Amino acid sequence: MKKNIVLMYSLLAAVLVIGACKKGEDEGSGTKAVFSYVADGYKVNFTNFSTNSTEFMWDFGDGSNETSTKKSPQHIFKSKGNFLVSLTTKNGDLTSQFIDTVSIVGPNIKIDGDFTDWEYVGYTFTNEAGKGGNLQAIKTFASSTAINFYLEGTADMKMEILDLYLDADNNTATGFSTWQYPAGSGAEFLFEGSFVGGWGDMYAHSGPPAGFNFTPISSFAEELSYSTIKTVSGKKVIEFSIKRNKLGALKNFVNFSITELTSGWADVGSLPVSQTPTSTYGKIPL
């Protein structure tokens, strides 16, 4: 598995006794809470270096309300960010607390057909069972340079032709507004082509929202990386990424829709589901 390892040596703070115990330290007891951690994507392994302690309580500070009483637990974070993790230790009536910032940068996604990078990434959107045709679910992860996609489909998913629309400015009032997503669209960009055929272009929208006015500005070869389609647990899976540098100034989210078409341009899948009164683009957190 490809790993993006972040090492934080909180143990160094323990040597500096005054700095080690940030809250609630019983100064004279010798009961001291301290930990270090190793982050591999969203998965974090904590190592407990506390002394003279018999009970442990961990709060991971990520809003999950998950805690642990293990001495050295593992925790799966759900997003990028900096999280204040606290370890409270006890020995009888004595307590000590150590708080440190755990920095999560997320997985190091590489588009190579090895999908283990995505193990701890949650689903961005999942179609209801029996809806969406060949397309079932998608995971996404935005790095500083690319937006990465992990797309799952039925055994019939072939990706002979793909239409990927992006609302890059997170504003449904700008860009192309399509009847297929009446509850919200607004695409500034269209990526249309074939992963299996090895062709395709990136298009930019211009003019009024109702007008299908897209001009080619780049090719798939320049802007996209993609794997071959593989079968995983009975599903067809493909991963691909789009470079961020031509998408303009992105803010908070990018909204998207994906349509799979046959080589004869017949629509055989959509994600999110299209052509319903509530159909709207999915959201990719940045």
Residue pairs with C-beta under 8 A, 6 or more apart in sequence:
1 114
1 116
1 117
1 119
2 108
2 110
2 114
2 116
2 117
3 40
3 41
3 108
4 40
4 41
4 105
4 106
4 107
4 108
5 38
5 39
5 40
6 38
6 39
6 103
6 104
6 105
7 38
8 36
8 37
8 38
8 39
8 100
8 102
8 103
9 36
10 34
10 35
10 36
10 37
10 98
10 100
11 34
11 36
11 49
13 19
13 20
13 34
13 100
14 20
14 32
14 34
14 49
17 32
20 32
20 34
20 98
21 27
21 32
21 33
21 34
21 96
21 97
21 98
22 97
22 98
22 99
22 100
23 86
23 97
23 99
24 88
24 95
24 96
24 97
25 32
25 33
25 96
25 97
26 94
26 95
26 96
29 52
29 91
29 94
29 96
30 51
30 52
31 50
31 51
31 52
31 53
31 89
31 90
31 91
31 94
31 95
31 96
32 50
32 51
32 52
32 53
32 89
32 96
32 98
33 50
33 53
33 87
33 88
33 89
33 96
33 97
33 98
34 48
34 49
34 50
34 87
34 98
35 46
35 47
35 48
35 49
35 50
35 72
35 85
35 87
35 98
35 100
36 46
36 47
36 49
37 44
37 45
37 46
37 47
37 85
37 100
37 102
38 44
38 45
38 47
39 102
39 103
39 104
39 105
41 106
41 107
41 108
41 117
41 119
41 120
41 121
42 76
42 77
42 78
42 79
42 104
42 106
42 107
42 120
42 121
43 74
43 75
43 76
43 77
43 120
44 74
44 75
44 76
44 77
44 102
44 104
45 72
45 74
46 58
46 72
46 73
46 74
46 75
46 85
46 87
47 72
48 56
48 71
48 72
48 87
50 56
50 87
50 89
50 96
50 98
52 91
52 94
53 89
53 90
53 91
53 96
54 89
54 90
54 91
54 92
55 69
55 89
55 90
55 91
56 68
56 69
56 70
56 71
56 87
56 88
56 89
56 90
57 67
57 68
57 69
57 87
57 88
57 89
57 90
58 67
58 68
58 69
58 70
58 73
58 75
58 85
58 86
58 87
59 67
59 85
59 86
59 88
60 66
60 67
60 68
60 75
60 77
60 83
60 85
60 102
61 83
61 84
61 85
61 86
61 102
62 77
62 78
62 79
62 81
62 83
64 78
66 75
68 75
76 120
77 83
77 102
77 104
78 122
79 104
79 106
79 285
80 104
80 105
80 106
81 103
81 104
82 101
82 102
82 103
82 104
83 101
83 102
83 104
84 99
84 100
84 101
84 102
85 99
85 100
85 101
85 102
86 97
86 98
86 99
87 97
87 98
87 99
88 95
88 96
88 97
89 95
89 96
89 97
89 98
90 96
106 121
106 141
106 143
107 117
107 118
107 120
107 121
107 141
108 117
109 117
109 118
109 141
109 143
109 146
109 148
109 239
109 241
110 117
111 148
111 225
111 226
111 227
111 239
111 240
111 241
112 227
113 227
113 228
113 230
113 239
115 150
115 230
115 232
115 237
115 239
118 139
118 141
118 150
118 239
121 139
121 140
121 141
121 150
122 139
123 137
123 138
123 139
124 138
124 139
124 140
124 282
124 283
124 284
124 285
125 137
125 138
125 271
125 272
125 282
126 136
126 137
126 138
127 135
127 136
127 137
127 271
127 272
127 273
128 273
131 273
132 269
132 270
132 271
132 272
132 273
133 154
133 260
133 267
133 268
133 269
133 270
134 153
134 154
134 156
134 157
134 158
134 236
134 260
134 268
134 269
135 151
135 152
135 153
135 157
135 258
135 260
135 269
135 270
135 271
136 152
136 153
136 154
136 235
136 271
137 151
137 152
137 271
138 149
138 150
138 151
138 152
138 258
138 271
138 282
139 149
139 150
140 147
140 148
140 149
140 150
140 284
140 285
141 147
141 148
142 148
142 244
142 254
142 284
142 285
142 286
144 244
145 243
145 244
145 245
146 225
146 241
146 242
146 243
146 244
147 241
147 242
147 244
147 247
147 254
147 284
148 239
148 240
148 241
149 239
149 240
149 241
149 242
150 237
150 238
150 239
151 237
151 238
151 239
151 240
151 258
151 271
152 232
152 235
152 236
152 237
153 235
153 236
153 237
153 260
153 269
154 235
154 236
155 231
155 234
155 235
155 236
156 236
156 268
157 229
157 236
157 238
157 260
157 269
158 196
158 229
158 236
158 260
158 262
159 194
159 195
159 196
159 229
159 238
159 260
160 194
160 196
160 197
160 260
160 261
160 262
160 263
161 192
161 193
161 194
161 260
161 261
161 262
161 263
161 265
162 191
162 192
162 193
162 194
162 195
162 200
162 258
162 259
162 260
162 261
163 190
163 191
163 192
163 258
163 259
163 261
164 190
164 191
164 192
164 242
164 256
164 257
164 258
164 259
165 176
165 178
165 185
165 187
165 189
165 190
165 191
165 256
165 257
165 258
165 281
166 187
166 188
166 189
166 190
166 191
166 242
166 247
166 254
166 255
166 256
167 175
167 185
167 186
167 187
167 188
167 254
167 255
167 256
167 281
168 175
168 188
168 189
168 247
168 248
168 250
168 254
169 175
169 186
169 188
169 248
169 249
169 250
169 251
170 250
170 251
170 252
170 253
170 254
170 255
171 186
172 184
172 185
172 186
172 255
172 281
173 186
173 209
174 186
174 188
174 209
175 185
175 186
175 187
175 188
175 205
175 209
176 185
176 186
176 187
176 188
176 190
176 205
176 209
176 211
176 212
176 213
176 214
177 185
177 186
177 209
177 210
178 185
178 187
179 275
180 257
180 259
180 270
180 274
180 275
180 279
181 257
181 272
181 274
181 279
181 280
181 281
182 277
182 279
183 277
183 278
183 279
183 280
184 255
184 280
184 281
185 255
185 257
185 280
185 281
186 209
186 255
186 281
187 205
187 257
187 281
188 204
188 205
188 247
188 248
189 202
189 203
189 204
189 205
189 247
190 202
190 203
190 205
190 214
191 200
191 201
191 202
191 203
191 220
191 223
191 224
191 242
192 200
192 201
192 203
193 199
193 200
193 201
193 220
194 200
194 263
195 226
195 229
195 238
195 240
196 229
198 220
199 220
200 219
200 220
200 224
201 216
201 217
201 218
201 219
201 220
202 216
202 217
202 218
202 219
202 220
202 222
202 223
202 246
203 214
203 215
203 216
203 217
204 214
204 215
204 217
205 213
205 214
206 213
206 214
206 215
207 213
217 246
218 246
223 242
223 243
223 246
224 240
224 241
224 242
224 243
225 240
225 241
226 238
226 239
226 240
226 241
227 238
227 239
227 240
228 238
229 236
229 237
229 238
230 236
230 237
230 238
231 237
244 250
247 254
250 286
251 286
252 285
252 286
253 283
253 284
253 285
253 286
254 283
254 284
254 286
255 281
255 282
255 283
255 284
256 281
256 282
256 283
256 284
257 270
257 271
257 272
257 274
257 281
257 282
258 269
258 270
258 271
259 267
259 269
259 270
259 274
260 267
260 268
260 269
260 270
261 267
261 268
262 268
271 282
272 279
272 280
272 281
272 282
273 279
